[in-house]
């Protein structure tokens, strides 16, 4: 079966939500700013027909490409890029990369009262501090406003080549913006469609096939290298994700996280950055390799409209933007969930499940802590020596990532899996004391 580097390319735009009833006594601008009167819609997709065995998830990408909800803004936001993952009923993943740009949308919203504000005012509004921005907004409250809405360019694939997809989307959008200045719009669109055709037609060799590394994609003059060919599902590719997770939350919290995942507890990551949520959730799964947790519901970035999912009784690994945390806490959705705060580097285990998460055996925990400490801080064993030899050079983050995973996959007596299974089973036996 031929596997394509990219399976679908889609464009999702903001449109007016005609099903929303607006109170005539309420300010229309305020309603739109809360996102009450707008929604997203797939306006273009390539190819137009579904691939056999891979249905285009239209409703899903509309929800996930704007996790905070579809809404308008009073100022032009800079382009944003992040990634997310779909999990189907068979546990198979679809990897999606999204580039969001913000364009004037007054004509889309059919709001004739809003006209363009002076460009200089918009620019100064964007680059001012929050306090000055608020003051400027108050002084200009009587002026008609330009509203900006997101337009999302998406790539869907069965391969987690997020860096490649991000660069491809940036090249796609940049090429269009530059071409539209020097040629007709129809010609610029033809060049964009040519780039999309290249992405869709690039094939990934079957597993076991001798191939040239790295795989390259030629996008109308610019060559983009694919990070790595996944000719096998094992071992998983993480880049620096595991290193970033361990260095952020620390060794002790990392071992607690592994314990929680092995014993099928619900895991929730919290961050103010969507990319961090995906990276941390993916790294957590790779920490326990070669053990797999396919029965886990894996949603690295949970949209605002699906927050009630965290009250599910089944185990999951998900990520929540920090702005949605107050709503979850108010509703009491996370009573038995292990919370990992990536912004503060903390891990919190609720008291009612703390006894259900077993700790590593003493000698095993000591060995793992020792190995991880040497990887993250080579001077660790030399700090008390009067005449210390030169420390081992600190490995690059990508190599430290592999060293951390190697330490978690092995122990001095042999594979940690055998030791880990015995430890895991001991956690299922009630403690007589």
C-alpha positions as CSV (number, residue, x, y, z in Angstrom):
1,X,0.0,0.0,0.0
2,X,1.4,3.4,-1.0
3,X,1.7,5.8,1.9
4,X,1.8,9.6,1.1
5,X,3.9,12.1,3.0
6,X,0.8,14.3,3.2
7,X,-2.8,12.9,2.8
8,X,-4.9,16.1,2.9
9,X,-4.4,19.8,2.8
10,X,-7.3,22.0,4.0
11,X,-8.2,25.7,4.5
12,X,-10.6,26.6,7.3
13,X,-12.0,30.1,7.5
14,X,-14.1,32.0,10.0
15,X,-17.8,32.6,8.9
16,X,-20.8,34.1,10.5
17,X,-22.8,31.7,12.6
18,X,-26.4,32.3,11.4
19,X,-27.8,29.8,13.9
20,X,-26.8,32.1,16.7
21,X,-29.5,34.4,17.9
22,X,-28.2,37.9,18.8
23,X,-30.0,40.0,21.4
24,X,-30.9,43.3,19.5
25,X,-30.3,45.2,22.8
26,X,-26.8,43.9,23.0
27,X,-23.7,45.4,21.4
28,X,-22.9,43.4,18.3
29,X,-19.2,44.1,18.6
30,X,-19.1,42.6,22.1
31,X,-21.0,39.5,21.0
32,X,-18.5,38.9,18.1
33,X,-15.5,39.4,20.4
34,X,-16.7,36.6,22.6
35,X,-16.9,34.4,19.6
36,X,-20.7,33.9,20.1
37,X,-21.6,34.8,16.5
38,X,-18.9,33.1,14.5
39,X,-17.7,29.6,13.6
40,X,-15.2,27.8,11.3
41,X,-15.8,26.1,8.0
42,X,-13.7,24.1,5.6
43,X,-13.7,26.2,2.5
44,X,-11.1,24.2,0.5
45,X,-9.6,20.7,0.7
46,X,-7.2,18.8,-1.4
47,X,-7.9,16.2,-2.7
48,X,-11.7,16.7,-2.9
49,X,-12.3,12.9,-2.6
50,X,-11.4,10.8,0.5
51,X,-8.6,8.3,0.4
52,X,-9.6,4.7,0.8
53,X,-9.4,3.8,4.4
54,X,-8.7,7.4,5.5
55,X,-11.8,9.6,5.8
56,X,-11.3,13.3,5.9
57,X,-12.3,14.4,9.5
58,X,-14.0,17.7,8.6
59,X,-15.9,18.3,11.8
60,X,-12.8,17.4,13.9
61,X,-10.3,19.7,12.3
62,X,-12.7,22.7,12.5
63,X,-12.9,22.2,16.3
64,X,-9.3,21.4,16.9
65,X,-7.6,24.0,14.7
66,X,-8.9,26.7,17.1
67,X,-8.7,25.0,20.5
68,X,-9.7,28.2,22.3
69,X,-12.8,28.6,20.1
70,X,-13.5,30.6,17.0
71,X,-13.6,34.3,17.7
72,X,-12.6,37.7,16.3
73,X,-10.0,40.2,17.5
74,X,-9.7,44.0,17.6
75,X,-6.1,43.9,16.5
76,X,-4.0,41.9,14.0
77,X,-2.4,39.0,15.7
78,X,0.9,37.5,14.5
79,X,0.6,34.1,12.6
80,X,0.5,31.1,14.9
81,X,1.6,27.5,14.4
82,X,0.9,24.4,16.4
83,X,0.2,20.7,16.0
84,X,-2.4,18.3,17.2
85,X,-3.3,14.6,16.9
86,X,-6.5,12.7,16.2
87,X,-7.1,9.2,17.6
88,X,-9.7,7.1,15.8
89,X,-11.7,4.2,17.2
90,X,-8.9,1.7,16.3
91,X,-6.3,3.7,18.2
92,X,-4.6,5.0,15.0
93,X,-3.2,8.5,15.0
94,X,-3.7,11.3,12.4
95,X,-1.1,14.0,12.8
96,X,-2.2,17.6,11.9
97,X,-0.1,20.7,11.5
98,X,-1.9,24.1,11.6
99,X,-0.8,27.6,10.5
100,X,-3.2,30.3,11.6
101,X,-3.1,33.8,10.0
102,X,-5.4,36.6,11.0
103,X,-7.1,38.7,8.3
104,X,-9.8,41.4,8.4
105,X,-13.2,39.8,8.5
106,X,-15.7,42.6,8.6
107,X,-17.1,41.7,5.1
108,X,-17.4,38.1,6.2
109,X,-19.5,39.1,9.2
110,X,-21.7,41.4,7.2
111,X,-21.1,44.2,9.7
112,X,-21.2,47.5,7.7
113,X,-20.7,49.5,10.9
114,X,-17.1,48.4,11.2
115,X,-14.7,50.2,8.8
116,X,-10.9,50.1,8.6
117,X,-9.0,52.0,11.3
118,X,-5.9,53.8,10.3
119,X,-3.0,51.5,9.6
120,X,-0.7,53.4,11.9
121,X,-3.2,53.1,14.8
122,X,-3.5,49.4,14.2
123,X,0.3,48.9,14.2
124,X,0.8,51.0,17.4
125,X,-2.0,49.1,19.0
126,X,-0.4,45.8,18.3
127,X,3.1,46.7,19.6
128,X,2.0,48.5,22.7
129,X,2.0,47.0,26.2
130,X,-1.2,45.6,27.6
131,X,-1.8,48.6,29.8
132,X,-1.2,51.1,27.0
133,X,-3.3,48.9,24.6
134,X,-6.2,49.0,27.0
135,X,-5.9,52.8,27.3
136,X,-5.7,53.2,23.6
137,X,-8.7,51.0,23.1
138,X,-10.7,53.0,25.6
139,X,-9.9,56.3,23.9
140,X,-10.9,54.8,20.5
141,X,-14.0,53.1,21.7
142,X,-16.2,55.4,19.8
143,X,-14.4,54.7,16.5
144,X,-15.6,52.0,14.1
145,X,-13.4,49.0,14.3
146,X,-11.8,46.4,12.1
147,X,-12.2,42.9,13.3
148,X,-9.7,40.2,12.5
149,X,-10.5,36.5,12.2
150,X,-8.3,33.4,11.9
151,X,-7.7,31.6,8.6
152,X,-6.2,28.1,9.2
153,X,-4.0,26.2,6.7
154,X,-3.7,22.5,7.7
155,X,-1.8,19.5,6.7
156,X,-3.1,16.0,7.7
157,X,-0.8,13.0,7.6
158,X,-0.2,9.5,9.1
159,X,3.4,10.5,9.8
160,X,4.5,12.8,12.7
161,X,6.8,15.0,10.6
162,X,5.7,18.1,12.4
163,X,8.8,20.2,11.6
164,X,8.5,19.3,7.9
165,X,4.8,20.2,7.8
166,X,5.4,23.5,9.6
167,X,8.0,24.6,7.2
168,X,5.9,23.5,4.2
169,X,2.9,25.5,5.5
170,X,5.1,28.6,6.0
171,X,6.5,28.2,2.5
172,X,3.0,27.8,1.1
173,X,1.7,31.0,2.7
174,X,4.9,33.0,2.2
175,X,5.0,32.1,-1.5
176,X,1.4,33.2,-2.0
177,X,1.9,36.5,-0.2
178,X,5.0,37.3,-2.3
179,X,3.5,36.2,-5.6
180,X,0.2,38.1,-5.1
181,X,2.3,41.4,-5.2
182,X,3.9,40.8,-8.5
183,X,1.4,38.6,-10.5
184,X,-2.2,38.0,-11.0
185,X,-4.1,36.3,-8.2
186,X,-5.0,33.4,-10.5
187,X,-1.3,32.8,-11.3
188,X,-0.4,33.0,-7.6
189,X,-3.1,30.4,-6.8
190,X,-1.8,28.2,-9.6
191,X,1.7,28.2,-8.0
192,X,0.2,27.4,-4.6
193,X,-1.8,24.5,-6.0
194,X,1.4,23.2,-7.6
195,X,3.1,23.2,-4.2
196,X,0.1,21.4,-2.7
197,X,0.2,18.8,-5.5
198,X,3.9,18.2,-4.7
199,X,3.1,17.5,-1.0
200,X,0.2,15.2,-1.8
201,X,2.1,13.2,-4.4
202,X,5.3,12.6,-2.4
203,X,5.4,9.0,-1.4
204,X,7.1,7.5,1.6
205,X,8.9,4.2,0.9
206,X,7.5,1.0,2.4
207,X,9.1,-0.4,5.5
208,X,12.2,-2.4,4.8
209,X,12.9,-0.6,1.5
210,X,16.4,0.7,0.9
211,X,16.0,4.5,0.6
212,X,18.1,7.6,0.4
213,X,18.2,9.5,3.6
214,X,16.9,12.0,4.2
215,X,13.7,12.1,2.2
216,X,13.5,15.5,0.5
217,X,10.5,17.6,-0.8
218,X,11.1,20.2,-3.5
219,X,8.6,23.0,-3.2
220,X,9.0,25.2,-6.3
221,X,12.7,26.0,-5.6
222,X,13.0,25.3,-1.9
223,X,14.0,21.9,-0.7
224,X,12.7,20.7,2.7
225,X,14.2,17.7,4.4
226,X,12.0,15.3,6.2
227,X,13.2,14.8,9.8
228,X,13.4,11.0,9.6
229,X,11.8,8.1,7.8
230,X,9.6,6.0,10.0
231,X,10.2,2.7,8.5
232,X,9.2,1.0,11.7
233,X,6.9,1.9,14.6
234,X,9.6,1.1,17.0
235,X,11.3,2.9,18.6
236,X,9.2,6.1,18.5
237,X,10.9,9.3,17.4
238,X,10.8,12.2,19.9
239,X,13.5,14.7,18.8
240,X,14.0,16.7,22.0
241,X,10.5,16.1,23.5
242,X,11.6,13.7,26.3
243,X,14.6,15.9,27.2
244,X,12.3,19.0,27.4
245,X,9.8,17.1,29.7
246,X,12.4,15.7,32.1
247,X,14.4,19.0,32.3
248,X,11.1,20.9,33.0
249,X,9.5,18.8,35.7
250,X,12.6,17.1,37.2
251,X,13.7,13.5,37.7
252,X,11.5,12.8,40.7
253,X,8.3,14.0,39.0
254,X,9.3,12.1,35.9
255,X,9.4,8.8,37.8
256,X,6.1,9.6,39.4
257,X,4.6,10.3,36.0
258,X,5.9,6.9,34.7
259,X,4.3,5.2,37.7
260,X,1.0,6.9,37.1
261,X,0.9,5.9,33.4
262,X,1.9,2.3,34.0
263,X,-1.0,2.0,36.5
264,X,-3.6,3.4,34.1
265,X,-4.2,6.8,35.8
266,X,-5.6,9.8,34.1
267,X,-2.9,12.3,33.1
268,X,-3.5,16.0,32.3
269,X,-0.8,18.5,31.1
270,X,-1.3,22.2,31.6
271,X,0.5,24.9,29.7
272,X,0.0,28.4,28.2
273,X,1.5,27.0,25.0
274,X,-0.3,24.6,22.7
275,X,3.0,23.2,21.2
276,X,4.3,22.4,24.7
277,X,1.1,20.4,25.4
278,X,1.6,18.2,22.4
279,X,5.3,17.8,23.1
280,X,4.8,16.8,26.7
281,X,2.0,14.4,26.1
282,X,3.9,12.6,23.3
283,X,7.0,12.5,25.5
284,X,5.0,10.9,28.4
285,X,4.0,8.0,26.1
286,X,7.5,7.5,25.0
287,X,8.9,7.5,28.5
288,X,7.4,4.0,29.2
289,X,8.5,2.4,25.9
290,X,8.5,-0.5,25.2
291,X,5.3,-0.7,27.2
292,X,2.4,0.7,25.1
293,X,-0.8,2.3,26.4
294,X,-3.1,2.1,23.3
295,X,-6.1,1.9,25.6
296,X,-5.4,5.4,26.7
297,X,-7.4,8.1,25.0
298,X,-4.7,10.4,23.6
299,X,-5.8,14.1,23.1
300,X,-2.7,16.3,23.5
301,X,-4.6,19.5,22.9
302,X,-8.2,19.4,24.1
303,X,-10.4,22.1,22.6
304,X,-12.5,24.4,24.8
305,X,-15.7,23.0,23.4
306,X,-14.8,19.5,24.6
307,X,-13.6,20.3,28.2
308,X,-16.2,18.0,29.7
309,X,-14.3,15.1,28.4
310,X,-11.9,15.3,31.4
311,X,-14.7,13.9,33.6
312,X,-14.5,10.6,31.7
313,X,-13.9,7.6,34.0
314,X,-11.6,5.9,31.5
315,X,-7.8,6.6,31.5
316,X,-6.6,9.4,29.2
317,X,-3.6,11.6,28.5
318,X,-4.6,15.1,27.5
319,X,-3.5,18.7,27.4
320,X,-5.4,21.7,28.7
321,X,-4.6,25.4,27.9
322,X,-4.1,27.3,31.2
323,X,-6.9,29.7,30.3
324,X,-9.4,26.8,30.5
325,X,-8.2,25.6,33.9
326,X,-10.6,27.8,36.1
327,X,-13.6,26.3,34.3
328,X,-12.4,22.8,34.9
329,X,-11.7,23.5,38.6
330,X,-15.1,25.1,39.1
331,X,-16.9,22.2,37.6
332,X,-14.9,19.7,39.7
333,X,-13.9,17.6,36.6
334,X,-10.4,16.6,37.8
335,X,-10.9,14.9,41.1
336,X,-8.7,11.8,40.3
337,X,-6.4,13.2,37.7
338,X,-2.6,13.6,37.8
339,X,-1.9,17.2,36.8
340,X,1.5,18.2,35.3
341,X,2.0,21.9,35.1
342,X,4.6,22.5,32.3
343,X,4.8,26.3,33.0
344,X,5.8,25.8,36.7
345,X,7.4,22.4,36.4
346,X,5.2,20.8,39.1
347,X,3.3,17.5,39.3
348,X,0.3,17.1,41.6
349,X,-1.3,13.8,42.6
350,X,-4.7,14.0,44.3
351,X,-4.6,12.6,47.8
352,X,-7.4,10.1,47.1
353,X,-5.3,8.3,44.5
354,X,-1.9,8.9,45.9
355,X,-1.8,5.4,47.6
356,X,-2.9,3.8,44.3
357,X,0.3,4.9,42.5
358,X,3.2,2.6,43.6
359,X,6.7,3.9,43.9
360,X,9.7,2.3,42.2
361,X,11.6,-0.2,44.4
362,X,14.5,1.5,46.3
363,X,17.4,0.1,44.4
364,X,15.7,0.5,41.0
365,X,14.7,4.1,41.8
366,X,18.3,4.9,43.0
367,X,19.8,3.5,39.8
368,X,17.5,5.4,37.5
369,X,17.9,8.6,39.4
370,X,21.7,8.2,39.2
371,X,21.6,7.6,35.5
372,X,19.3,10.5,34.7
373,X,21.4,12.8,36.9
374,X,24.5,11.9,35.0
375,X,22.8,12.6,31.7
376,X,21.4,16.0,32.7
377,X,24.4,17.1,34.9
378,X,27.7,15.4,34.1
379,X,29.4,17.2,37.0
380,X,27.1,15.5,39.5
381,X,29.6,12.9,40.8
382,X,32.6,15.2,40.6
383,X,31.4,18.0,42.8
384,X,32.9,16.6,46.1
385,X,36.3,15.7,44.6
386,X,39.2,18.0,45.5
387,X,41.0,17.2,42.3
388,X,38.2,16.4,40.0
389,X,39.0,15.2,36.4
390,X,37.5,17.1,33.5
391,X,33.7,16.3,33.4
392,X,32.2,14.5,30.4
393,X,31.0,17.0,27.8
394,X,27.3,17.8,28.0
395,X,25.5,16.1,25.1
396,X,23.3,18.1,22.8
397,X,19.6,18.1,23.7
398,X,18.7,15.6,20.9
399,X,21.3,13.2,22.1
400,X,20.3,13.7,25.8
401,X,16.8,12.8,24.7
402,X,18.0,9.4,23.5
403,X,20.2,8.9,26.6
404,X,17.2,9.5,28.9
405,X,15.1,7.0,27.0
406,X,17.9,4.5,27.0
407,X,18.3,4.8,30.8
408,X,14.5,4.2,31.2
409,X,14.7,1.1,28.9
410,X,17.5,-0.6,30.8
411,X,18.9,-1.2,34.2
412,X,22.0,-2.8,35.6
413,X,20.6,-6.4,35.9
414,X,19.0,-6.2,32.4
415,X,15.9,-4.9,30.7
416,X,13.8,-2.7,33.0
417,X,10.6,-4.2,31.6
418,X,11.0,-7.4,33.6
419,X,11.7,-5.5,36.8
420,X,9.0,-3.0,36.0
421,X,6.3,-5.7,35.5
422,X,7.1,-7.2,38.8
423,X,7.0,-3.7,40.4
424,X,3.7,-2.9,38.6
425,X,2.1,-6.2,39.7
426,X,3.2,-5.5,43.3
427,X,1.2,-2.3,43.0
428,X,-1.9,-4.3,42.3
429,X,-1.6,-6.3,45.5
430,X,-3.0,-4.6,48.6
431,X,-0.3,-3.7,51.2
432,X,-1.1,-5.8,54.4
433,X,0.2,-2.9,56.5
